[in-house]
Amino acid sequence: MRDLIWLIVVLLVIGWLVGYFAFPDLGSIIHILIVVAVILILYKLLTGRRM
């Protein structure tokens, strides 16, 4: 399960970078999604819940 989460994080980062340089309008949407994902991961790490 942990490998799946890291795969999703890596795909979001790559998608964000591609979106930022290729499609500036879509890059902001992907940026918002990645910020939400990072916040959720930090919350789960701080609360000690299993992913």
mmCIF file as gemmi writes it, N, C-alpha and C atoms, coordinates in Angstrom:
data_model
loop_
_atom_site.group_PDB
_atom_site.id
_atom_site.type_symbol
_atom_site.label_atom_id
_atom_site.label_alt_id
_atom_site.label_comp_id
_atom_site.label_asym_id
_atom_site.label_entity_id
_atom_site.label_seq_id
_atom_site.pdbx_PDB_ins_code
_atom_site.Cartn_x
_atom_site.Cartn_y
_atom_site.Cartn_z
_atom_site.occupancy
_atom_site.B_iso_or_equiv
_atom_site.pdbx_formal_charge
_atom_site.auth_seq_id
_atom_site.auth_asym_id
_atom_site.pdbx_PDB_model_num
ATOM 1 N N . MET Axp A 1 ? 0.835 -1.194 0 1 0 ? 1 A 1
ATOM 2 C CA . MET Axp A 1 ? 0 0 0 1 0 ? 1 A 1
ATOM 3 C C . MET Axp A 1 ? 0.874 1.25 0 1 0 ? 1 A 1
ATOM 4 N N . ARG Axp A 2 ? 1.987 1.188 0.712 1 0 ? 2 A 1
ATOM 5 C CA . ARG Axp A 2 ? 2.861 2.344 0.79 1 0 ? 2 A 1
ATOM 6 C C . ARG Axp A 2 ? 3.49 2.652 -0.565 1 0 ? 2 A 1
ATOM 7 N N . ASP Axp A 3 ? 3.827 1.598 -1.329 1 0 ? 3 A 1
ATOM 8 C CA . ASP Axp A 3 ? 4.39 1.806 -2.663 1 0 ? 3 A 1
ATOM 9 C C . ASP Axp A 3 ? 3.369 2.461 -3.58 1 0 ? 3 A 1
ATOM 10 N N . LEU Axp A 4 ? 2.123 2.114 -3.418 1 0 ? 4 A 1
ATOM 11 C CA . LEU Axp A 4 ? 1.073 2.704 -4.232 1 0 ? 4 A 1
ATOM 12 C C . LEU Axp A 4 ? 0.931 4.197 -3.946 1 0 ? 4 A 1
ATOM 13 N N . ILE Axp A 5 ? 1.031 4.583 -2.701 1 0 ? 5 A 1
ATOM 14 C CA . ILE Axp A 5 ? 0.924 5.999 -2.336 1 0 ? 5 A 1
ATOM 15 C C . ILE Axp A 5 ? 2.091 6.775 -2.915 1 0 ? 5 A 1
ATOM 16 N N . TRP Axp A 6 ? 3.311 6.213 -2.841 1 0 ? 6 A 1
ATOM 17 C CA . TRP Axp A 6 ? 4.465 6.91 -3.406 1 0 ? 6 A 1
ATOM 18 C C . TRP Axp A 6 ? 4.355 6.998 -4.923 1 0 ? 6 A 1
ATOM 19 N N . LEU Axp A 7 ? 3.789 5.979 -5.556 1 0 ? 7 A 1
ATOM 20 C CA . LEU Axp A 7 ? 3.574 6.024 -6.999 1 0 ? 7 A 1
ATOM 21 C C . LEU Axp A 7 ? 2.618 7.144 -7.365 1 0 ? 7 A 1
ATOM 22 N N . ILE Axp A 8 ? 1.553 7.298 -6.59 1 0 ? 8 A 1
ATOM 23 C CA . ILE Axp A 8 ? 0.592 8.375 -6.834 1 0 ? 8 A 1
ATOM 24 C C . ILE Axp A 8 ? 1.252 9.738 -6.634 1 0 ? 8 A 1
ATOM 25 N N . VAL Axp A 9 ? 2.067 9.868 -5.596 1 0 ? 9 A 1
ATOM 26 C CA . VAL Axp A 9 ? 2.76 11.136 -5.335 1 0 ? 9 A 1
ATOM 27 C C . VAL Axp A 9 ? 3.695 11.474 -6.489 1 0 ? 9 A 1
ATOM 28 N N . VAL Axp A 10 ? 4.451 10.499 -6.958 1 0 ? 10 A 1
ATOM 29 C CA . VAL Axp A 10 ? 5.38 10.743 -8.068 1 0 ? 10 A 1
ATOM 30 C C . VAL Axp A 10 ? 4.624 11.114 -9.334 1 0 ? 10 A 1
ATOM 31 N N . LEU Axp A 11 ? 3.535 10.417 -9.612 1 0 ? 11 A 1
ATOM 32 C CA . LEU Axp A 11 ? 2.737 10.742 -10.799 1 0 ? 11 A 1
ATOM 33 C C . LEU Axp A 11 ? 2.134 12.144 -10.713 1 0 ? 11 A 1
ATOM 34 N N . LEU Axp A 12 ? 1.703 12.541 -9.531 1 0 ? 12 A 1
ATOM 35 C CA . LEU Axp A 12 ? 1.164 13.892 -9.363 1 0 ? 12 A 1
ATOM 36 C C . LEU Axp A 12 ? 2.238 14.955 -9.571 1 0 ? 12 A 1
ATOM 37 N N . VAL Axp A 13 ? 3.442 14.697 -9.071 1 0 ? 13 A 1
ATOM 38 C CA . VAL Axp A 13 ? 4.53 15.66 -9.255 1 0 ? 13 A 1
ATOM 39 C C . VAL Axp A 13 ? 4.895 15.768 -10.734 1 0 ? 13 A 1
ATOM 40 N N . ILE Axp A 14 ? 5.01 14.637 -11.414 1 0 ? 14 A 1
ATOM 41 C CA . ILE Axp A 14 ? 5.323 14.667 -12.845 1 0 ? 14 A 1
ATOM 42 C C . ILE Axp A 14 ? 4.205 15.348 -13.623 1 0 ? 14 A 1
ATOM 43 N N . GLY Axp A 15 ? 2.969 15.034 -13.291 1 0 ? 15 A 1
ATOM 44 C CA . GLY Axp A 15 ? 1.832 15.681 -13.951 1 0 ? 15 A 1
ATOM 45 C C . GLY Axp A 15 ? 1.795 17.172 -13.688 1 0 ? 15 A 1
ATOM 46 N N . TRP Axp A 16 ? 2.156 17.561 -12.484 1 0 ? 16 A 1
ATOM 47 C CA . TRP Axp A 16 ? 2.19 18.982 -12.151 1 0 ? 16 A 1
ATOM 48 C C . TRP Axp A 16 ? 3.255 19.703 -12.951 1 0 ? 16 A 1
ATOM 49 N N . LEU Axp A 17 ? 4.444 19.105 -13.058 1 0 ? 17 A 1
ATOM 50 C CA . LEU Axp A 17 ? 5.519 19.729 -13.825 1 0 ? 17 A 1
ATOM 51 C C . LEU Axp A 17 ? 5.168 19.828 -15.303 1 0 ? 17 A 1
ATOM 52 N N . VAL Axp A 18 ? 4.618 18.766 -15.862 1 0 ? 18 A 1
ATOM 53 C CA . VAL Axp A 18 ? 4.207 18.798 -17.272 1 0 ? 18 A 1
ATOM 54 C C . VAL Axp A 18 ? 3.103 19.825 -17.473 1 0 ? 18 A 1
ATOM 55 N N . GLY Axp A 19 ? 2.15 19.834 -16.588 1 0 ? 19 A 1
ATOM 56 C CA . GLY Axp A 19 ? 1.056 20.797 -16.691 1 0 ? 19 A 1
ATOM 57 C C . GLY Axp A 19 ? 1.517 22.231 -16.517 1 0 ? 19 A 1
ATOM 58 N N . TYR Axp A 20 ? 2.491 22.426 -15.667 1 0 ? 20 A 1
ATOM 59 C CA . TYR Axp A 20 ? 2.99 23.78 -15.409 1 0 ? 20 A 1
ATOM 60 C C . TYR Axp A 20 ? 3.683 24.354 -16.638 1 0 ? 20 A 1
ATOM 61 N N . PHE Axp A 21 ? 4.47 23.52 -17.322 1 0 ? 21 A 1
ATOM 62 C CA . PHE Axp A 21 ? 5.218 24.017 -18.468 1 0 ? 21 A 1
ATOM 63 C C . PHE Axp A 21 ? 4.435 23.918 -19.777 1 0 ? 21 A 1
ATOM 64 N N . ALA Axp A 22 ? 3.628 22.889 -19.953 1 0 ? 22 A 1
ATOM 65 C CA . ALA Axp A 22 ? 2.913 22.704 -21.213 1 0 ? 22 A 1
ATOM 66 C C . ALA Axp A 22 ? 1.567 23.433 -21.227 1 0 ? 22 A 1
ATOM 67 N N . PHE Axp A 23 ? 0.844 23.354 -20.134 1 0 ? 23 A 1
ATOM 68 C CA . PHE Axp A 23 ? -0.495 23.958 -20.048 1 0 ? 23 A 1
ATOM 69 C C . PHE Axp A 23 ? -0.589 24.774 -18.766 1 0 ? 23 A 1
ATOM 70 N N . PRO Axp A 24 ? -0.226 26.043 -18.805 1 0 ? 24 A 1
ATOM 71 C CA . PRO Axp A 24 ? -0.205 26.848 -17.572 1 0 ? 24 A 1
ATOM 72 C C . PRO Axp A 24 ? -1.554 26.898 -16.843 1 0 ? 24 A 1
ATOM 73 N N . ASP Axp A 25 ? -2.657 26.859 -17.567 1 0 ? 25 A 1
ATOM 74 C CA . ASP Axp A 25 ? -3.971 26.904 -16.91 1 0 ? 25 A 1
ATOM 75 C C . ASP Axp A 25 ? -4.248 25.627 -16.134 1 0 ? 25 A 1
ATOM 76 N N . LEU Axp A 26 ? -3.89 24.481 -16.695 1 0 ? 26 A 1
ATOM 77 C CA . LEU Axp A 26 ? -4.109 23.207 -16.006 1 0 ? 26 A 1
ATOM 78 C C . LEU Axp A 26 ? -3.086 22.98 -14.899 1 0 ? 26 A 1
ATOM 79 N N . GLY Axp A 27 ? -1.94 23.601 -15.013 1 0 ? 27 A 1
ATOM 80 C CA . GLY Axp A 27 ? -0.907 23.447 -13.991 1 0 ? 27 A 1
ATOM 81 C C . GLY Axp A 27 ? -1.369 23.939 -12.638 1 0 ? 27 A 1
ATOM 82 N N . SER Axp A 28 ? -2.186 24.98 -12.629 1 0 ? 28 A 1
ATOM 83 C CA . SER Axp A 28 ? -2.674 25.492 -11.346 1 0 ? 28 A 1
ATOM 84 C C . SER Axp A 28 ? -3.65 24.515 -10.692 1 0 ? 28 A 1
ATOM 85 N N . ILE Axp A 29 ? -4.441 23.831 -11.489 1 0 ? 29 A 1
ATOM 86 C CA . ILE Axp A 29 ? -5.373 22.838 -10.935 1 0 ? 29 A 1
ATOM 87 C C . ILE Axp A 29 ? -4.594 21.669 -10.339 1 0 ? 29 A 1
ATOM 88 N N . ILE Axp A 30 ? -3.593 21.201 -11.074 1 0 ? 30 A 1
ATOM 89 C CA . ILE Axp A 30 ? -2.778 20.096 -10.575 1 0 ? 30 A 1
ATOM 90 C C . ILE Axp A 30 ? -1.994 20.539 -9.339 1 0 ? 30 A 1
ATOM 91 N N . HIS Axp A 31 ? -1.57 21.808 -9.322 1 0 ? 31 A 1
ATOM 92 C CA . HIS Axp A 31 ? -0.851 22.337 -8.159 1 0 ? 31 A 1
ATOM 93 C C . HIS Axp A 31 ? -1.739 22.293 -6.917 1 0 ? 31 A 1
ATOM 94 N N . ILE Axp A 32 ? -2.98 22.659 -7.054 1 0 ? 32 A 1
ATOM 95 C CA . ILE Axp A 32 ? -3.915 22.606 -5.926 1 0 ? 32 A 1
ATOM 96 C C . ILE Axp A 32 ? -4.078 21.166 -5.447 1 0 ? 32 A 1
ATOM 97 N N . LEU Axp A 33 ? -4.187 20.225 -6.38 1 0 ? 33 A 1
ATOM 98 C CA . LEU Axp A 33 ? -4.34 18.82 -6.006 1 0 ? 33 A 1
ATOM 99 C C . LEU Axp A 33 ? -3.108 18.293 -5.271 1 0 ? 33 A 1
ATOM 100 N N . ILE Axp A 34 ? -1.931 18.698 -5.729 1 0 ? 34 A 1
ATOM 101 C CA . ILE Axp A 34 ? -0.719 18.208 -5.068 1 0 ? 34 A 1
ATOM 102 C C . ILE Axp A 34 ? -0.564 18.814 -3.682 1 0 ? 34 A 1
ATOM 103 N N . VAL Axp A 35 ? -0.97 20.054 -3.508 1 0 ? 35 A 1
ATOM 104 C CA . VAL Axp A 35 ? -0.923 20.675 -2.18 1 0 ? 35 A 1
ATOM 105 C C . VAL Axp A 35 ? -1.872 19.946 -1.233 1 0 ? 35 A 1
ATOM 106 N N . VAL Axp A 36 ? -3.054 19.612 -1.711 1 0 ? 36 A 1
ATOM 107 C CA . VAL Axp A 36 ? -4.014 18.869 -0.883 1 0 ? 36 A 1
ATOM 108 C C . VAL Axp A 36 ? -3.45 17.494 -0.528 1 0 ? 36 A 1
ATOM 109 N N . ALA Axp A 37 ? -2.804 16.819 -1.497 1 0 ? 37 A 1
ATOM 110 C CA . ALA Axp A 37 ? -2.231 15.503 -1.236 1 0 ? 37 A 1
ATOM 111 C C . ALA Axp A 37 ? -1.12 15.585 -0.191 1 0 ? 37 A 1
ATOM 112 N N . VAL Axp A 38 ? -0.274 16.594 -0.276 1 0 ? 38 A 1
ATOM 113 C CA . VAL Axp A 38 ? 0.808 16.752 0.696 1 0 ? 38 A 1
ATOM 114 C C . VAL Axp A 38 ? 0.242 17.034 2.086 1 0 ? 38 A 1
ATOM 115 N N . ILE Axp A 39 ? -0.771 17.861 2.166 1 0 ? 39 A 1
ATOM 116 C CA . ILE Axp A 39 ? -1.39 18.158 3.455 1 0 ? 39 A 1
ATOM 117 C C . ILE Axp A 39 ? -1.98 16.889 4.067 1 0 ? 39 A 1
ATOM 118 N N . LEU Axp A 40 ? -2.655 16.081 3.248 1 0 ? 40 A 1
ATOM 119 C CA . LEU Axp A 40 ? -3.243 14.84 3.766 1 0 ? 40 A 1
ATOM 120 C C . LEU Axp A 40 ? -2.174 13.854 4.225 1 0 ? 40 A 1
ATOM 121 N N . ILE Axp A 41 ? -1.077 13.753 3.468 1 0 ? 41 A 1
ATOM 122 C CA . ILE Axp A 41 ? -0.003 12.848 3.868 1 0 ? 41 A 1
ATOM 123 C C . ILE Axp A 41 ? 0.623 13.313 5.173 1 0 ? 41 A 1
ATOM 124 N N . LEU Axp A 42 ? 0.878 14.607 5.3 1 0 ? 42 A 1
ATOM 125 C CA . LEU Axp A 42 ? 1.439 15.131 6.554 1 0 ? 42 A 1
ATOM 126 C C . LEU Axp A 42 ? 0.495 14.91 7.726 1 0 ? 42 A 1
ATOM 127 N N . TYR Axp A 43 ? -0.796 15.091 7.5 1 0 ? 43 A 1
ATOM 128 C CA . TYR Axp A 43 ? -1.778 14.867 8.561 1 0 ? 43 A 1
ATOM 129 C C . TYR Axp A 43 ? -1.758 13.41 9.021 1 0 ? 43 A 1
ATOM 130 N N . LYS Axp A 44 ? -1.719 12.495 8.054 1 0 ? 44 A 1
ATOM 131 C CA . LYS Axp A 44 ? -1.7 11.082 8.421 1 0 ? 44 A 1
ATOM 132 C C . LYS Axp A 44 ? -0.403 10.705 9.123 1 0 ? 44 A 1
ATOM 133 N N . LEU Axp A 45 ? 0.713 11.301 8.713 1 0 ? 45 A 1
ATOM 134 C CA . LEU Axp A 45 ? 1.982 11.004 9.378 1 0 ? 45 A 1
ATOM 135 C C . LEU Axp A 45 ? 1.997 11.562 10.797 1 0 ? 45 A 1
ATOM 136 N N . LEU Axp A 46 ? 1.447 12.742 10.992 1 0 ? 46 A 1
ATOM 137 C CA . LEU Axp A 46 ? 1.455 13.363 12.325 1 0 ? 46 A 1
ATOM 138 C C . LEU Axp A 46 ? 0.479 12.699 13.283 1 0 ? 46 A 1
ATOM 139 N N . THR Axp A 47 ? -0.657 12.226 12.773 1 0 ? 47 A 1
ATOM 140 C CA . THR Axp A 47 ? -1.625 11.594 13.644 1 0 ? 47 A 1
ATOM 141 C C . THR Axp A 47 ? -1.297 10.126 13.907 1 0 ? 47 A 1
ATOM 142 N N . GLY Axp A 48 ? -0.377 9.557 13.113 1 0 ? 48 A 1
ATOM 143 C CA . GLY Axp A 48 ? 0.031 8.183 13.32 1 0 ? 48 A 1
ATOM 144 C C . GLY Axp A 48 ? -0.891 7.152 12.723 1 0 ? 48 A 1
ATOM 145 N N . ARG Axp A 49 ? -1.822 7.573 11.905 1 0 ? 49 A 1
ATOM 146 C CA . ARG Axp A 49 ? -2.722 6.613 11.272 1 0 ? 49 A 1
ATOM 147 C C . ARG Axp A 49 ? -1.986 5.891 10.161 1 0 ? 49 A 1
ATOM 148 N N . ARG Axp A 50 ? -2.365 4.653 9.938 1 0 ? 50 A 1
ATOM 149 C CA . ARG Axp A 50 ? -1.759 3.883 8.874 1 0 ? 50 A 1
ATOM 150 C C . ARG Axp A 50 ? -2.402 4.256 7.563 1 0 ? 50 A 1
ATOM 151 N N . MET Axp A 51 ? -1.593 4.249 6.51 1 0 ? 51 A 1
ATOM 152 C CA . MET Axp A 51 ? -2.116 4.577 5.182 1 0 ? 51 A 1
ATOM 153 C C . MET Axp A 51 ? -2.605 3.334 4.489 1 0 ? 51 A 1
